[in-house]
Amino acid sequence: MHGNAKTPEDLKAALGYGVRRIVLDSLDEIEQLGALARHSQQVMIRVTPNVKADTHQAITTGTEGQKFGFSLLPSVRDNLDRAVAAVLAQPSLQLVGLHCHIGSQVSRVDRYEEAARKMVEVLAYVRDAYGVTLPELDLGGGHAVPYRPGEPEFDLDGYARRLRVALGYECSAQGFPLPHLTIEPGRAIVGLAGITVYRVCAVKHGSKTFVAVDGGMSDNPRPALYGARYTARLVGRHSRAGRRPMVIVGRHCESGDVLAENIKLPDDIHVGDLLAVPCTGAYHHSMASNYNSVGRPPLVGVRDGVATVLVRGETEEDLLTRDLG
């Protein structure tokens, strides 16, 4: 279980459901969880390794100056020491390892190698300072997924090979036993499994051709949040018309509500057409909101030509039900 601001209710739920590992992100969280846990609860401490992930600033999580983890900078290193000491002092908490996560859409394997080396150094420091050899290391995830044609895929084989070498070398140098390694692929597993289908609501010709659809930042805030861009294609009919670059925009009253740019679509695209946007299986449905009081779309599973509604779309009645005025 992760999170930089877990509420007491979150922690109670994790304990109640038997979550195996809770990753601690603050001294306050350590105190709260220690008071709530009635039995031995395995925990990890999140460390900020100060590794640049070479990705967008909004999804960089392993450098200084952001909200996640305990810093390794000498000026604030005592916070990490206090965290380790606080966990070890709680009889209901069992410290089993360290965790880090350097960011999302990370394409360079060497960034993970650097993070692994730094984390082994911290494991060795905890051993030397506190006499505790932690058996586990979680290096998070963030493996890049291609969203548009031509974007590189993450070198998973190279990652597996080079990470083992980096860990083995640093553990040998520190005299530290190889830890049990955990990674969190997340998006890399489910990203390609999802496709979002929009219906065209309007087509506007001018200095640019804008194709407005019946969704946007309410169902996919990633483009507005940190400039993520997608591709799209016409589905449901075949067109022989010429193609030219167009901008796919959402229905919301925001200039930043842009889903895709310079997408070559048929000149005869019109109201009612369907556009399919691939690679929306991660951070799409889970990030959807009621922005501008727009209902969230349904989630439909498709297998062997059979469609099954997994989550129904929201109606106006759903939105009004919560209004007690």
C-alpha positions in Angstrom: 0.0 0.0 0.0 1.4 3.4 -1.1 0.5 7.0 -0.6 2.1 10.1 0.7 -0.9 11.2 2.8 -2.7 8.1 4.0 -5.6 8.9 6.3 -6.4 6.9 9.5 -9.2 5.3 7.6 -6.8 4.2 4.8 -4.5 2.6 7.4 -7.4 0.9 9.2 -8.7 -0.5 5.9 -5.2 -1.8 5.0 -4.9 -3.5 8.4 -8.4 -4.9 8.1 -7.8 -6.4 4.7 -4.5 -7.8 5.6 -2.3 -5.8 3.3 1.1 -7.5 3.4 3.3 -4.4 3.0 2.5 -0.8 4.0 5.0 1.7 2.6 5.6 4.4 5.2 6.1 7.9 3.9 6.2 10.2 6.9 6.9 10.2 10.6 3.3 11.0 11.3 2.3 7.9 9.4 4.6 5.7 11.4 3.1 6.9 14.7 -0.5 6.5 13.5 0.1 3.0 12.1 2.0 1.9 15.2 -1.0 3.0 17.3 -3.6 1.3 15.1 -1.8 -2.1 14.4 -2.8 -4.8 16.9 -0.6 -7.5 15.4 2.7 -7.5 13.7 2.5 -5.5 10.5 5.2 -5.6 7.9 6.3 -2.2 6.6 8.8 -0.6 4.3 10.2 3.0 4.4 10.1 5.0 1.2 13.4 6.7 0.4 14.0 9.5 -2.1 17.2 8.4 -3.9 17.6 11.7 -5.8 17.8 10.1 -9.2 16.6 12.1 -12.2 14.2 10.0 -14.2 14.4 12.1 -17.4 10.6 12.4 -17.6 8.1 15.1 -17.1 8.5 17.1 -13.9 5.0 16.3 -12.7 5.7 12.5 -12.8 9.2 12.7 -11.4 9.1 11.3 -7.9 12.6 10.3 -7.0 14.4 13.7 -6.8 14.6 16.3 -4.1 12.0 19.0 -3.8 8.9 16.8 -4.2 6.5 15.3 -1.7 7.4 11.6 -1.7 9.7 9.7 0.7 12.6 10.4 3.1 15.5 12.4 1.7 19.1 11.3 1.6 20.5 14.8 1.6 22.9 15.3 4.5 21.0 18.4 5.7 17.8 16.4 6.3 19.2 12.8 6.5 18.2 12.8 10.2 14.6 12.4 9.1 15.4 9.0 7.6 17.3 8.1 10.8 14.3 9.2 12.8 12.0 7.1 10.6 14.1 3.9 11.0 14.3 4.4 14.7 10.6 5.2 15.1 9.6 2.0 13.2 12.0 -0.2 15.2 10.6 1.3 18.4 7.1 0.3 17.5 6.4 -3.3 18.8 3.6 -3.7 16.3 5.6 -2.8 13.2 8.1 -5.1 11.5 10.6 -3.2 9.2 11.3 -5.6 6.3 12.8 -3.3 3.7 13.1 -0.1 1.8 11.2 1.3 -1.1 11.8 3.9 -3.8 10.1 5.0 -7.0 11.9 7.4 -9.4 9.0 8.3 -11.6 6.7 7.3 -14.5 7.3 6.9 -18.2 11.0 6.2 -17.5 12.8 4.9 -20.6 16.4 4.8 -19.5 17.6 1.6 -17.7 20.6 3.4 -16.3 18.3 5.5 -14.1 17.1 2.3 -12.4 20.7 1.0 -12.1 21.7 4.2 -10.3 18.6 4.0 -8.0 19.5 0.3 -7.1 23.1 1.2 -6.2 22.0 4.1 -4.0 19.3 2.0 -2.3 21.9 -0.8 -1.5 24.0 1.9 0.1 21.1 2.9 2.3 20.4 -0.8 3.2 24.1 -1.1 4.3 23.8 2.1 6.3 20.8 0.9 8.2 22.6 -2.4 8.9 25.7 -0.6 10.2 23.8 2.1 12.2 21.0 0.0 13.6 22.3 -3.6 13.4 19.3 -4.6 11.2 19.8 -6.4 7.9 16.7 -5.7 5.9 15.8 -8.5 3.6 13.7 -6.7 1.0 14.1 -3.9 -1.6 11.3 -2.5 -3.7 12.5 -0.4 -6.7 9.0 0.7 -7.8 8.0 0.8 -11.4 7.4 3.5 -14.0 8.6 1.6 -17.1 7.8 3.6 -20.1 4.9 2.6 -22.4 4.7 3.9 -26.0 1.5 5.9 -26.6 2.2 7.0 -30.2 3.8 5.3 -33.2 7.6 5.7 -33.1 7.9 6.0 -29.4 10.5 3.6 -27.9 9.5 0.6 -25.9 11.1 -0.1 -22.5 14.0 -2.5 -22.7 12.7 -5.0 -20.2 15.3 -7.7 -21.0 18.1 -5.2 -20.6 16.5 -3.9 -17.4 16.4 -7.4 -15.9 20.0 -8.2 -16.9 21.6 -4.9 -16.0 19.7 -4.5 -12.7 20.9 -7.9 -11.5 24.5 -6.9 -12.3 24.1 -3.5 -10.6 22.6 -5.1 -7.5 25.2 -7.9 -7.3 28.1 -5.5 -7.7 26.9 -3.0 -5.1 25.9 -5.7 -2.6 29.4 -7.3 -3.0 31.0 -3.9 -2.5 29.0 -3.2 0.7 29.2 -6.8 2.0 25.4 -6.9 2.0 23.4 -10.0 1.1 21.3 -9.8 -2.0 17.8 -8.6 -1.0 14.6 -10.0 -2.2 13.7 -7.6 -5.1 10.3 -6.3 -5.9 9.3 -4.2 -8.9 5.9 -2.7 -9.7 5.4 -2.7 -13.5 1.8 -1.3 -13.3 1.2 0.7 -16.5 3.6 -1.6 -18.4 1.2 -4.5 -17.8 -2.2 -2.9 -18.4 -1.6 0.2 -20.5 -1.9 -1.4 -23.9 -5.0 -3.4 -22.8 -7.3 -0.4 -22.9 -8.8 1.6 -25.8 -11.1 4.6 -25.3 -13.8 5.2 -27.9 -15.1 8.8 -28.4 -17.9 10.1 -30.6 -17.3 13.2 -32.6 -19.5 16.1 -31.6 -18.2 18.8 -33.9 -15.7 19.5 -36.6 -14.3 23.1 -37.0 -12.2 24.2 -39.9 -9.8 27.2 -39.7 -6.1 27.7 -39.3 -6.4 24.3 -37.6 -9.0 21.6 -37.9 -10.5 20.8 -34.5 -12.3 17.6 -33.9 -14.3 17.9 -30.7 -15.4 14.7 -29.0 -17.9 13.8 -26.2 -15.2 13.4 -23.5 -11.8 14.9 -22.7 -10.2 15.9 -19.5 -13.0 14.5 -17.4 -12.2 11.0 -18.5 -8.5 11.5 -19.2 -6.8 14.4 -17.4 -3.2 13.3 -18.3 -2.9 15.6 -21.3 -4.0 18.6 -19.3 -1.9 17.7 -16.2 1.5 17.0 -17.8 1.2 17.2 -21.6 0.6 13.5 -22.3 -0.3 13.0 -25.9 -2.1 10.2 -27.7 -2.9 9.1 -31.2 -6.3 8.2 -32.6 -7.9 6.6 -35.6 -11.3 6.5 -37.2 -13.2 3.3 -36.4 -16.6 1.9 -37.5 -16.4 3.0 -41.2 -13.8 3.0 -44.0 -13.0 6.3 -45.6 -11.3 6.9 -48.9 -11.0 10.6 -48.3 -7.6 12.3 -48.1 -6.0 12.8 -44.7 -4.6 15.8 -43.0 -3.4 16.8 -39.5 -6.2 17.6 -37.1 -6.4 18.4 -33.4 -8.7 16.2 -31.2 -10.1 18.3 -28.3 -12.5 17.6 -25.5 -15.9 19.1 -24.6 -14.8 21.1 -21.6 -14.4 24.8 -21.2 -10.6 24.7 -21.0 -8.1 25.6 -23.8 -5.9 22.9 -22.4 -8.5 20.2 -23.0 -6.6 18.7 -25.9 -6.3 14.9 -26.3 -4.1 14.6 -29.4 -2.5 16.9 -31.9 -1.4 16.5 -35.6 -3.4 13.4 -36.0 -4.0 12.6 -39.7 -7.7 11.9 -40.0 -10.0 11.7 -43.2 -11.2 15.0 -44.6 -14.8 13.7 -44.5 -14.8 13.1 -40.7 -18.1 14.3 -39.4 -20.4 14.4 -36.4 -21.3 10.9 -35.2 -18.0 9.3 -36.2 -16.1 7.2 -33.7 -12.5 7.7 -32.8 -10.5 5.1 -31.0 -7.6 6.1 -28.7 -5.2 3.3 -27.8 -3.1 2.6 -24.7 -5.6 3.9 -22.2 -5.6 0.9 -19.9 -3.7 2.7 -17.2 -4.3 6.0 -15.4 -7.4 6.7 -17.4 -10.5 5.2 -16.0 -9.0 5.5 -12.5 -8.3 9.2 -13.0 -11.7 10.1 -14.4 -13.7 12.7 -12.7 -17.0 14.7 -12.9 -15.2 17.7 -14.2 -17.8 20.3 -15.4 -20.4 17.9 -13.9 -19.9 15.4 -16.8 -20.7 11.8 -16.0 -17.9 9.3 -16.3 -18.0 6.8 -19.2 -18.7 3.1 -18.9 -15.9 0.5 -18.8 -16.5 -2.3 -21.2 -14.6 -5.6 -21.3 -14.3 -7.3 -24.7 -13.2 -10.9 -25.2 -13.7 -13.2 -28.3 -16.1 -10.6 -29.8 -18.3 -10.4 -26.7 -18.7 -7.1 -24.9 -19.5 -7.0 -21.2 -20.2 -3.8 -19.2 -18.0 -3.9 -16.2 -18.7 -0.4 -14.9 -21.8 1.4 -16.2 -21.6 5.0 -17.3 -22.8 7.7 -15.0 -26.1 9.4 -15.6 -27.4 12.8 -14.5 -29.4 11.1 -11.8 -26.1 9.6 -10.4 -24.6 13.1 -10.2 -27.7 14.6 -8.5 -28.1 11.8 -6.0 -25.3 13.3 -3.9 -26.9 16.7 -3.9 -28.7 17.0 -0.6 -29.6 20.7 -0.9 
